Amino acid sequence: VRVGVIDTGIDYTHPAFGGCLGLGCRVSYGRDLVGNDDGTPQPRSDPRDCAGHGSHVAGIIAGNDQRILGVAPNATLAAYKVFTCDEDGGVSSDVLIAAMEQAYLDGMNVINLSVGGSSSWSVFPEAVAAGALARMGVLVVAAVGNDGTQGLWETSSPAIDASATAVGSLENTYYLGGHITLTKANTSSLRINYAGNDDPADIGAVPLIHVASNGCNNVTMPSLSGAIALVRRGGCTVAKKAKAASSMGAKALAVYNNVPGQLFVFATGERESTGGIPVVGVSGEDGERMAAVASGGGGVVAEVRWEAGIRVFGNYPRVLQPAEYSSWGYGPMFEVKPDISAPGSIVYSAYPVSKGSYATMSGTSMSTPYLAGAMALLVSRFGPAAGYMISDHPKLQLAKAIVQSTATKIPWPRNPTFISPACRVGSGMINVEAALSSPAILLPSVIHIPSIQQSNSFYLTKIQIHRSGSGPGDGTFSTSIPETADILPAEVDFETPVVTTEFLANASTSKTLPLFTVELPELASAGVRITPPLTVNAPYWFGGAIVAVPSDPALHSIRTVYVGITGDIGDVPIIPLNGSYPYLTITPSTNVSS
């Protein structure tokens, strides 16, 4: 199975990728479409990674050595380098499309695109190209984006295309970290748990200085020479805080959370991105305790110790919850994105040998290759049919339908009684074992409900159970009580959407036919009536899931999600109003000389 990685390239000299490039190697195909210099692209044959992002992505898909094991470790990789060594420089649509075309010519079964820009349209060139590849049987897996704090409508391109599989990110089940010990004369020492992917064991015992500002600008900082800087989260990125602290002489940076009760867990990559210093995160409560000790005078000394090398901590309180940074849907034409979610936070994977060989990173860039690896396993199981469109569903490939139908529900963190909305997590969390073993799928994968404006209205549709070709050749499934998602206000807002459960009791579904049972390989269908919560002041998004439960407890339930809007989608404002702004105006035309 061939998986193309369109990214910063792959360091094929890494042991996780076999150490060579070309036919017979783990990385069998590749091309550099940009060269290492900024400016005009200078294509060449060597796609070796000099930035790190692409190698990390490839390691999640198919890395295989003594330290990491990818989702599909036997897959054949191809590296299509579309970024220079400065990966922050971006990539143009023409270069991205050229890489997609080359991947098709090289016979890729799956293409991973951990790239994109926020708030996109399906007519963007790279999105159109992704749709064309999907229609030709290629499974295109793309990151939904890292703009989760910007609110709704932030789906990236090419993930916005209906046929592409857009992937959201979930928090990991584990994190890396250690302990900070604070000592002060005549005061009991404090031992505080921290999270961080860098090893600060070489720092020793040094002073702790609390930076009262947000730490985003060195102009507002005191001298930090030889000390550990303590700053509060917020105002700018962790990397910017670290570079500012480093410029003032800090040996390390500790960032405490601005959210009560949560350890600040993150990944910063290599020290190059943080001004050359290690960065750790602590909880808001522990940060306040550290700040109080640091501000009390008396020769405070912070001793940083990484016990027994790199430590792995479990029971992270936000385990497998939607990552804060993961972008919300929908698309501007009511595209339901993301399609599915996968773990993407604090992922340990390969990195260029010249930069340390391994690193921990976070983002939908990391959840996307997890899904791409799962797609490779499905291609291995089903062959080229995994990329074929399903009859009567012209934009839905078999493998995509399987992973959506067998996804595991994700409870809504603010109220675990309900499931997370589809515009946050798609169909749920990828369940690779269920995808490879389930004998059936439930179609359609997503039920779109058009605007419903009249009181007592409902939406009538049909669901079907299809034989998937996976798992045993028999089995019995019955429809079950639907699950309900939270309700979201539909207005545009540049903040995380406010979610309410006030009207959940009014969002309901009922089957218009008796509870049906299907014995595979028969095809069964049933009518479903979905009644939206019309007591809500329109417009509001609503949604949920319909689940078919197998009689065999060894099999996994299959599901379809539904989404709709009360009121007229045309009433949703395109730009949020701020008093009298924004507004259109006409100014008198002038000539150049004036």
C-alpha positions as CSV (number, residue, x, y, z in Angstrom):
1,V,0.0,0.0,0.0
2,R,1.4,3.4,-1.0
3,V,0.9,6.5,1.1
4,G,2.0,9.9,-0.2
5,V,3.1,12.5,2.3
6,I,2.8,16.1,0.9
7,D,4.7,18.1,3.5
8,T,8.2,19.3,4.3
9,G,9.7,16.0,3.0
10,I,10.9,12.9,4.9
11,D,14.3,12.3,6.4
12,Y,14.7,8.9,4.7
13,T,18.1,8.4,6.4
14,H,16.2,8.0,9.7
15,P,16.2,4.3,11.0
16,A,12.3,4.5,11.2
17,F,12.2,4.9,7.4
18,G,14.9,2.4,6.5
19,G,17.8,4.7,5.8
20,C,17.4,5.0,2.0
21,L,15.4,6.5,-0.9
22,G,14.2,4.7,-4.0
23,L,12.5,1.5,-5.2
24,G,13.0,-1.2,-2.6
25,C,13.3,1.3,0.3
26,R,10.6,2.3,2.8
27,V,10.5,5.7,1.1
28,S,10.2,4.5,-2.4
29,Y,9.1,7.7,-4.2
30,G,9.6,11.4,-3.7
31,R,10.3,14.7,-5.2
32,D,11.3,18.2,-4.0
33,L,9.0,20.7,-5.7
34,V,10.4,23.8,-4.1
35,G,14.1,23.5,-3.3
36,N,15.6,24.9,-0.1
37,D,15.7,28.5,-1.1
38,D,12.8,31.0,-0.7
39,G,11.4,32.6,-3.9
40,T,10.9,30.8,-7.2
41,P,10.4,27.0,-6.8
42,Q,13.5,25.0,-7.8
43,P,12.2,21.4,-8.2
44,R,14.7,18.6,-7.7
45,S,14.7,14.9,-7.0
46,D,15.8,14.8,-3.4
47,P,12.9,15.2,-0.9
48,R,14.9,15.0,2.3
49,D,13.3,16.8,5.2
50,C,15.2,19.8,6.7
51,A,12.3,21.2,8.7
52,G,10.9,18.3,10.7
53,H,7.1,18.4,10.2
54,G,7.0,15.9,7.3
55,S,9.2,13.3,9.1
56,H,7.0,13.6,12.2
57,V,3.9,13.0,10.1
58,A,5.4,10.1,8.2
59,G,6.5,8.5,11.4
60,I,2.9,8.4,12.6
61,I,1.8,6.8,9.4
62,A,4.5,4.2,8.9
63,G,7.5,4.7,11.1
64,N,9.1,1.5,12.3
65,D,12.1,1.2,14.6
66,Q,13.0,0.4,18.2
67,R,11.3,3.7,19.5
68,I,8.2,4.3,17.3
69,L,5.7,2.2,15.5
70,G,3.3,3.8,13.0
71,V,-0.3,2.9,12.4
72,A,0.6,1.1,9.2
73,P,4.2,0.2,9.7
74,N,4.5,-1.9,6.5
75,A,3.2,0.8,4.2
76,T,5.4,2.2,1.4
77,L,6.0,5.9,1.7
78,A,6.4,8.7,-0.8
79,A,7.8,12.2,0.1
80,Y,6.5,15.2,-1.8
81,K,8.3,18.2,-0.4
82,V,6.3,21.4,-0.8
83,F,7.9,23.5,1.9
84,T,11.4,24.9,2.2
85,C,13.5,24.5,5.4
86,D,11.5,27.4,6.7
87,E,8.1,25.6,6.9
88,D,6.4,28.8,8.2
89,G,6.9,30.2,4.7
90,G,3.7,28.5,3.4
91,V,3.0,26.8,0.1
92,S,1.2,28.1,-2.9
93,S,-1.8,26.3,-4.5
94,D,0.1,25.5,-7.7
95,V,2.9,23.8,-5.9
96,L,0.4,21.8,-3.7
97,I,-1.5,20.7,-6.8
98,A,1.7,19.7,-8.6
99,A,2.5,17.5,-5.7
100,M,-1.0,15.9,-5.7
101,E,-0.7,15.2,-9.4
102,Q,2.7,13.6,-8.9
103,A,1.3,11.5,-6.1
104,Y,-1.4,10.2,-8.5
105,L,1.1,9.5,-11.2
106,D,3.2,7.5,-8.7
107,G,0.2,5.3,-7.9
108,M,-0.5,6.5,-4.3
109,N,-3.5,4.8,-2.7
110,V,-3.6,7.3,0.2
111,I,-2.4,11.0,0.3
112,N,-1.8,12.8,3.6
113,L,-2.2,16.6,3.6
114,S,-1.3,18.0,7.0
115,V,-1.6,21.5,5.4
116,G,-4.3,24.1,4.9
117,G,-5.6,27.5,5.5
118,S,-8.5,28.5,7.7
119,S,-12.0,29.5,6.7
120,S,-11.9,28.1,3.2
121,W,-14.3,27.4,0.3
122,S,-14.7,24.1,-1.6
123,V,-13.9,26.0,-4.9
124,F,-10.3,26.7,-3.7
125,P,-8.0,25.1,-6.3
126,E,-6.4,22.6,-3.9
127,A,-9.8,21.5,-2.7
128,V,-11.0,20.9,-6.2
129,A,-7.9,18.9,-6.9
130,A,-8.5,16.8,-3.8
131,G,-12.0,16.0,-5.0
132,A,-10.7,15.0,-8.4
133,L,-8.2,12.6,-6.8
134,A,-11.0,11.1,-4.7
135,R,-13.1,10.5,-7.8
136,M,-10.2,8.6,-9.3
137,G,-10.0,6.3,-6.3
138,V,-7.3,8.0,-4.2
139,L,-8.1,8.4,-0.5
140,V,-7.3,12.0,0.4
141,V,-6.9,12.7,4.1
142,A,-6.5,16.3,5.2
143,A,-6.2,18.3,8.4
144,V,-9.3,20.3,9.4
145,G,-7.0,23.0,10.8
146,N,-5.8,24.4,14.1
147,D,-8.1,27.4,14.5
148,G,-10.4,26.0,17.2
149,T,-10.3,29.1,19.3
150,Q,-11.7,31.2,16.3
151,G,-15.2,29.6,16.5
152,L,-17.4,28.1,13.8
153,W,-16.7,28.1,10.0
154,E,-12.9,27.5,10.2
155,T,-12.5,24.4,8.0
156,S,-9.2,24.4,6.1
157,S,-8.7,23.7,2.4
158,P,-8.2,21.1,0.9
159,A,-10.1,19.4,3.9
160,I,-13.2,21.4,2.9
161,D,-13.8,19.2,-0.2
162,A,-16.8,16.9,0.3
163,S,-14.9,13.8,-0.9
164,A,-11.7,14.5,1.2
165,T,-11.6,13.1,4.7
166,A,-11.2,16.1,7.1
167,V,-9.6,15.0,10.4
168,G,-10.1,16.8,13.8
169,S,-7.7,16.3,16.7
170,L,-8.3,14.7,20.2
171,E,-6.2,14.9,23.3
172,N,-3.8,12.0,23.9
173,T,-4.2,9.4,26.6
174,Y,-0.7,10.1,28.0
175,Y,1.7,13.0,28.3
176,L,5.4,13.5,29.0
177,G,6.6,15.4,32.0
178,G,8.4,15.5,35.3
179,H,8.6,17.5,38.5
180,I,9.7,21.0,39.6
181,T,11.0,21.3,43.1
182,L,11.0,24.8,44.6
183,T,13.0,25.5,47.7
184,K,13.3,28.6,49.8
185,A,15.1,29.4,53.1
186,N,12.9,28.6,56.1
187,T,10.1,27.4,53.9
188,S,8.9,23.9,53.0
189,S,9.8,22.9,49.5
190,L,7.1,22.5,46.8
191,R,7.2,19.6,44.4
192,I,5.1,20.3,41.4
193,N,4.1,18.1,38.4
194,Y,4.9,19.7,35.0
195,A,4.2,18.7,31.4
196,G,6.7,19.1,28.6
197,N,8.4,17.2,25.8
198,D,11.9,18.6,26.4
199,D,14.3,17.3,29.0
200,P,15.5,20.2,31.2
201,A,17.7,18.0,33.4
202,D,20.8,20.0,32.4
203,I,19.6,23.2,34.0
204,G,20.3,22.4,37.6
205,A,19.2,24.6,40.5
206,V,18.6,28.2,39.4
207,P,16.5,31.2,40.6
208,L,12.8,31.4,39.7
209,I,11.5,34.8,38.4
210,H,7.8,35.5,38.0
211,V,7.1,37.7,35.0
212,A,4.0,39.8,35.9
213,S,3.2,40.6,32.2
214,N,2.0,38.0,29.8
215,G,5.6,37.4,28.6
216,C,4.9,38.1,25.0
217,N,7.3,41.0,24.7
218,N,10.8,41.3,26.2
219,V,10.3,45.0,26.6
220,T,8.0,44.3,29.6
221,M,10.3,41.7,31.1
222,P,12.9,42.1,33.9
223,S,16.4,40.6,33.4
224,L,16.1,36.8,33.5
225,S,19.8,36.0,33.3
226,G,20.4,32.5,34.5
227,A,16.9,32.0,35.8
228,I,13.7,30.1,35.1
229,A,10.9,32.5,33.9
230,L,7.4,31.8,35.1
231,V,4.6,33.4,33.0
232,R,0.9,32.9,32.7
233,R,-0.7,31.4,29.6
234,G,-2.4,33.7,27.1
235,G,-1.8,36.7,24.9
236,C,0.4,34.9,22.4
237,T,1.9,31.5,21.5
238,V,4.1,29.5,23.9
239,A,6.9,29.8,21.3
240,K,6.8,33.6,21.3
241,K,6.9,33.7,25.1
242,A,9.9,31.3,25.1
243,K,11.8,33.4,22.5
244,A,11.1,36.6,24.5
245,A,12.3,34.9,27.8
246,S,15.4,33.5,26.0
247,S,16.3,37.0,24.7
248,M,16.4,38.2,28.3
249,G,18.7,35.4,29.4
250,A,16.3,32.8,30.8
251,K,17.5,29.2,30.9
252,A,14.0,27.8,30.8
253,L,10.4,28.8,30.8
254,A,7.4,27.6,32.9
255,V,4.0,28.5,31.6
256,Y,1.0,28.1,34.0
257,N,-2.5,27.6,32.8
258,N,-5.1,30.4,32.7
259,V,-7.9,27.7,33.0
260,P,-8.5,26.4,36.6
261,G,-8.0,22.8,37.4
262,Q,-6.1,21.8,34.3
263,L,-2.4,21.0,33.8
264,F,-1.2,23.0,30.8
265,V,-0.2,20.2,28.4
266,F,1.3,21.1,25.0
267,A,4.1,20.2,22.6
268,T,6.7,22.7,21.3
269,G,8.9,20.6,19.0
270,E,12.6,21.1,19.1
271,R,14.4,23.9,21.0
272,E,15.0,25.8,17.8
273,S,11.3,26.9,17.9
274,T,11.6,28.2,21.5
275,G,14.7,30.3,21.4
276,G,16.9,27.4,22.5
277,I,15.4,26.9,25.9
278,P,13.2,24.1,27.3
279,V,9.6,24.9,28.1
280,V,7.3,23.2,30.6
281,G,3.6,23.7,31.5
282,V,2.0,23.6,35.0
283,S,-1.6,24.0,36.2
284,G,-3.1,27.3,37.1
285,E,-3.2,26.5,40.8
286,D,0.5,25.3,40.9
287,G,1.5,28.4,38.9
288,E,-0.1,30.7,41.4
289,R,1.7,28.8,44.2
290,M,5.0,29.2,42.4
291,A,4.4,32.9,41.7
292,A,3.7,33.4,45.4
293,V,6.9,31.8,46.4
294,A,8.9,33.6,43.8
295,S,7.4,37.0,44.8
296,G,8.1,36.4,48.5
297,G,11.9,37.1,48.4
298,G,14.3,35.1,50.5
299,G,16.5,33.6,47.7
300,V,14.1,31.3,45.9
301,V,15.7,28.5,44.0
302,A,13.9,26.3,41.5
303,E,15.4,22.9,41.0
304,V,14.3,21.2,37.8
305,R,14.6,17.4,37.7
306,W,13.5,14.9,35.0
307,E,13.2,11.8,37.0
308,A,14.5,8.6,35.4
309,G,14.8,10.1,32.0
310,I,11.6,10.8,30.0
311,R,8.5,9.9,32.0
312,V,5.1,9.1,30.7
313,F,2.1,10.1,32.7
314,G,-1.4,8.7,32.3
315,N,-4.9,9.7,33.4
316,Y,-4.7,13.1,31.7
317,P,-8.1,14.7,32.7
318,R,-8.9,15.7,29.1
319,V,-8.0,12.3,27.6
320,L,-9.6,11.8,24.1
321,Q,-11.6,15.0,24.3
322,P,-11.6,17.4,21.4
323,A,-8.4,19.4,21.4
324,E,-8.9,23.1,22.0
325,Y,-7.0,24.1,18.9
326,S,-8.8,21.7,16.5
327,S,-10.9,23.7,14.1
328,W,-14.7,23.8,14.2
329,G,-16.8,23.3,11.1
330,Y,-19.0,23.9,9.2
331,G,-18.1,24.8,5.7
332,P,-19.6,27.9,4.1
333,M,-22.0,25.7,2.0
334,F,-23.1,23.7,5.0
335,E,-20.3,21.1,4.5
336,V,-20.2,19.0,7.7
337,K,-16.6,19.1,8.7
338,P,-14.5,17.5,10.2
339,D,-15.5,14.1,9.0
340,I,-13.9,12.2,11.9
341,S,-11.3,12.7,14.7
342,A,-8.2,11.0,15.9
343,P,-5.5,11.5,18.6
344,G,-3.3,14.4,17.6
345,S,-2.0,16.0,20.8
346,I,1.4,15.3,22.3
347,V,2.4,12.7,19.7
348,Y,5.9,11.3,19.9
349,S,7.3,10.5,16.4
350,A,10.3,10.7,14.1
351,Y,12.2,13.9,13.4
352,P,15.2,14.7,11.2
353,V,18.4,13.0,12.4
354,S,20.1,16.3,12.4
355,K,17.6,17.7,14.8
356,G,17.6,14.9,17.4
357,S,15.8,12.1,15.5
358,Y,12.6,12.2,17.7
359,A,10.2,14.9,18.8
360,T,6.8,15.4,20.4
361,M,4.3,17.6,18.5
362,S,0.6,18.5,18.6
363,G,-2.0,19.5,16.0
364,T,-4.4,18.3,13.4
365,S,-1.2,17.7,11.5
366,M,-0.7,14.8,13.8
367,S,-4.2,13.4,13.9
368,T,-4.4,13.4,10.1
369,P,-1.6,10.8,9.6
370,Y,-3.2,8.6,12.2
371,L,-6.2,8.5,10.0
372,A,-4.1,8.1,6.9
373,G,-2.4,5.1,8.4
374,A,-5.9,3.6,9.2
375,M,-6.9,4.2,5.6
376,A,-3.8,2.3,4.5
377,L,-4.8,-0.7,6.6
378,L,-8.3,-0.6,4.9
379,V,-6.6,-0.5,1.5
380,S,-4.6,-3.5,2.5
381,R,-7.8,-5.3,3.5
382,F,-10.1,-4.3,0.6
383,G,-7.7,-3.5,-2.2
384,P,-8.5,-0.6,-4.6
385,A,-12.2,-1.0,-3.8
386,A,-11.4,1.0,-0.6
387,G,-11.2,4.1,-2.7
388,Y,-14.3,3.5,-4.9
389,M,-17.4,5.7,-4.5
390,I,-20.4,3.9,-3.0
391,S,-23.4,3.5,-5.3
392,D,-26.0,6.2,-4.7
393,H,-23.4,8.1,-2.7
394,P,-21.3,9.7,-5.4
395,K,-19.0,11.6,-3.1
396,L,-18.5,8.9,-0.4
397,Q,-15.6,6.4,-0.7
398,L,-16.0,3.0,0.9
399,A,-13.1,3.4,3.3
400,K,-14.4,6.8,4.4
401,A,-17.8,5.4,5.0
402,I,-16.4,2.5,7.0
403,V,-14.4,4.7,9.4
404,Q,-17.3,7.1,9.9
405,S,-19.8,4.3,10.5
406,T,-17.6,2.5,13.0
407,A,-16.4,5.6,14.8
408,T,-16.6,5.7,18.6
409,K,-18.8,8.4,20.1
410,I,-17.1,11.2,21.9
411,P,-19.0,12.6,24.9
412,W,-19.3,16.4,25.1
413,P,-16.8,17.5,27.8
414,R,-19.2,20.1,29.3
415,N,-22.0,17.6,29.7
416,P,-20.8,13.9,29.1
417,T,-24.5,12.8,28.9
418,F,-24.5,14.0,25.3
419,I,-22.2,13.5,22.4
420,S,-20.0,16.1,20.9
421,P,-21.5,18.0,17.9
422,A,-20.5,16.8,14.4
423,C,-19.1,20.2,13.6
424,R,-16.6,19.6,16.4
425,V,-15.6,15.9,16.0
426,G,-17.3,14.6,12.9
427,S,-18.7,11.1,13.3
428,G,-16.5,10.5,16.4
429,M,-13.1,8.9,17.1
430,I,-11.5,6.5,14.6
431,N,-11.8,2.9,15.8
432,V,-9.3,1.0,13.6
433,E,-10.2,-2.4,15.0
434,A,-13.9,-1.9,14.4
435,A,-13.3,-0.5,10.9
436,L,-11.3,-3.7,10.0
437,S,-13.8,-6.1,11.5
438,S,-17.3,-4.7,11.2
439,P,-19.5,-6.6,8.7
440,A,-21.7,-3.7,8.0
441,I,-22.0,0.1,7.6
442,L,-24.8,2.5,8.2
443,L,-25.6,5.0,5.3
444,P,-25.6,7.8,4.8
445,S,-22.6,8.7,6.9
446,V,-24.1,12.1,7.6
447,I,-27.7,13.2,7.3
448,H,-28.0,16.9,6.2
449,I,-31.2,18.5,7.4
450,P,-32.2,21.6,5.5
451,S,-33.5,24.7,7.2
452,I,-36.7,24.0,9.1
453,Q,-38.7,27.1,10.1
454,Q,-42.2,26.1,10.9
455,S,-43.5,24.9,14.2
456,N,-44.1,21.2,14.6
457,S,-42.1,20.5,11.4
458,F,-40.0,17.4,11.0
459,Y,-37.5,15.9,8.6
460,L,-38.2,12.5,7.0
461,T,-35.3,10.5,5.6
462,K,-34.1,6.9,5.1
463,I,-31.1,5.0,6.6
464,Q,-29.7,1.8,5.2
465,I,-27.5,-1.0,6.5
466,H,-25.0,-2.2,3.9
467,R,-22.7,-5.1,3.9
468,S,-19.2,-3.6,4.2
469,G,-17.2,-6.7,3.1
470,S,-15.2,-6.7,6.3
471,G,-15.5,-9.0,9.2
472,P,-17.7,-12.2,9.3
473,G,-20.3,-12.8,6.7
474,D,-23.2,-12.7,9.0
475,G,-24.6,-10.7,11.9
476,T,-27.8,-9.1,13.1
477,F,-28.2,-5.4,13.7
478,S,-31.1,-3.5,15.2
479,T,-31.7,0.3,15.3
480,S,-31.4,1.8,18.7
481,I,-32.5,4.9,20.6
482,P,-30.8,7.9,19.0
483,E,-28.1,9.9,20.7
484,T,-28.5,13.6,21.0
485,A,-25.8,16.3,20.6
486,D,-25.6,19.7,22.2
487,I,-27.1,22.7,20.4
488,L,-25.0,25.5,19.0
489,P,-25.9,29.0,18.1
490,A,-25.4,29.5,14.3
491,E,-24.1,33.0,14.4
492,V,-20.5,33.7,13.4
493,D,-18.3,34.5,16.3
494,F,-14.5,34.7,16.6
495,E,-14.6,32.8,19.9
496,T,-15.3,29.2,20.8
497,P,-19.1,28.7,20.4
498,V,-21.3,28.8,23.5
499,V,-23.1,25.5,23.9
500,T,-26.5,25.1,25.6
501,T,-28.3,22.0,26.7
502,E,-31.4,23.9,27.6
503,F,-33.4,22.7,24.6
504,L,-32.1,19.2,24.3
505,A,-35.3,17.6,25.4
506,N,-37.0,19.1,22.3
507,A,-34.5,17.6,19.8
508,S,-35.7,14.1,19.1
509,T,-35.9,11.4,16.5
510,S,-38.4,8.6,16.0
511,K,-38.6,5.7,13.5
512,T,-41.5,5.9,11.1
513,L,-41.3,2.1,10.6
514,P,-41.2,-0.6,13.3
515,L,-37.8,-1.3,14.9
516,F,-36.1,-3.3,12.2
517,T,-33.7,-6.2,12.3
518,V,-31.4,-7.2,9.4
519,E,-29.5,-10.4,9.0
520,L,-26.5,-9.8,6.8
521,P,-25.8,-10.0,3.9
522,E,-29.3,-8.6,3.3
523,L,-29.8,-4.9,2.8
524,A,-32.3,-3.2,5.1
525,S,-33.6,0.3,5.3
526,A,-36.0,2.3,7.5
527,G,-37.5,5.7,7.5
528,V,-36.5,8.1,10.2
529,R,-38.3,11.2,11.3
530,I,-36.2,13.9,13.0
531,T,-38.0,16.6,14.9
532,P,-35.8,19.7,15.5
533,P,-36.0,21.9,18.7
534,L,-38.2,24.7,17.2
535,T,-38.7,26.3,20.5
536,V,-35.1,27.6,20.2
537,N,-34.7,31.1,18.9
538,A,-33.5,30.6,15.3
539,P,-31.1,30.1,13.8
540,Y,-29.5,27.2,15.9
541,W,-27.6,24.2,14.8
542,F,-28.8,20.9,16.2
543,G,-27.7,17.3,15.8
544,G,-27.2,13.8,17.1
545,A,-26.6,10.3,16.0
546,I,-28.6,7.2,15.1
547,V,-27.0,3.9,16.1
548,A,-27.5,0.3,14.9
549,V,-26.6,-2.2,17.6
550,P,-25.3,-5.7,16.7
551,S,-26.8,-8.7,18.5
552,D,-23.3,-10.2,18.8
553,P,-21.5,-8.3,21.6
554,A,-18.2,-9.0,19.9
555,L,-19.2,-6.7,17.1
556,H,-19.1,-2.9,17.2
557,S,-22.2,-0.6,16.8
558,I,-22.5,1.3,13.6
559,R,-23.7,4.9,13.4
560,T,-24.7,7.9,11.3
561,V,-24.8,11.5,12.5
562,Y,-27.4,14.1,11.6
563,V,-27.1,17.8,11.6
564,G,-29.5,20.6,10.8
565,I,-30.5,24.2,11.5
566,T,-33.6,25.7,12.8
567,G,-34.6,28.8,10.9
568,D,-33.2,30.0,7.6
569,I,-29.5,29.4,7.0
570,G,-29.6,32.6,4.9
571,D,-30.2,34.5,8.2
572,V,-26.8,33.5,9.5
573,P,-24.6,36.6,9.4
574,I,-21.4,36.4,7.3
575,I,-19.4,38.8,9.4
576,P,-20.1,39.4,13.1
577,L,-21.3,42.9,13.8
578,N,-19.3,45.2,16.2
579,G,-21.5,48.2,16.8
580,S,-21.8,50.0,13.5
581,Y,-18.9,48.0,12.0
582,P,-18.2,46.6,9.5
583,Y,-20.0,48.6,6.8
584,L,-19.6,49.3,3.1
585,T,-18.8,52.8,1.8
586,I,-18.2,54.5,-1.5
587,T,-15.3,57.0,-1.7
588,P,-14.8,59.6,-4.5
589,S,-12.4,58.3,-7.1
590,T,-9.2,60.3,-7.5
591,N,-6.4,60.4,-10.1
592,V,-2.9,59.2,-9.3
593,S,-1.3,62.6,-9.1
594,S,-3.6,63.8,-6.4
